[in-house]
Amino acid sequence: MEDATVVAIAGNPACGDMITFYLKITDQQVIEKATFESYGCAANIATSSIVTEMIKGLTLEKAWNDITWKKLLRKSAAYPA
């Protein structure tokens, strides 16, 4: 995303997965747009995609406080295997 307000990069040295998240944040601290680039396994890509969908439209505070690994797990369980 060329107009990202925030870029965050993380990785897992054990498996080699890498992820870059791009967020476009408004002046009101709302996540207007969220995208990612991933080098990793299918689980890495799927969960990153789910996270970007879950945080769009939330304030930074709400995203930080409300998105948990348990909520992500429940959301990912809704997708067919």
JOTA-V207422 format. One record per pair of residues at least 4 apart in sequence whose ideal C-beta (glycine too) atoms are under 8 Angstrom apart, sorted by the first residue. I is the first residue (numbers start at 1). J is the second residue. Records with the same first field share a line. If there is no record, write none. Layout:
# JOTA-V207422
I->J  J
This chain:
# JOTA-V207422
1->22  24  33  35
3->24
4->22  23  24
5->23  24  25
6->21  22  23  25
7->20  21  22  23
8->20  21  23
9->18  19  20  21
10->18  19
11->16  17  18  19
12->16  17  18  40
15->40  41
16->39  40
17->38  39  40  41  44
18->38  39  40
19->36  37  38  39  40  44  48
20->36  37  38
21->34  35  36  48  51  52
22->33  34  35  36  37
23->31  33  34  55
24->31  32  33  34
25->29  30  31  32  60
26->30  32
28->59
29->59  60  61
30->57  58  59  60
31->55  56  57  58  59  60  63
32->56  57
33->56
34->51  52  53  55  56
35->52
36->48  49  51  52
38->44  45  48
40->44  45
41->45
42->46
43->47
44->48
45->49
46->50  76  79
47->51  72  76
48->52
49->53
50->54  72  75  76  79
51->55  67  72
52->56
54->58  63  67  71  72  75
55->63  67
58->62  63  66  67
59->63
60->64
61->65
62->66
63->67
66->71
67->71  72
68->72
69->73
70->74
71->75
72->76
73->77
74->78
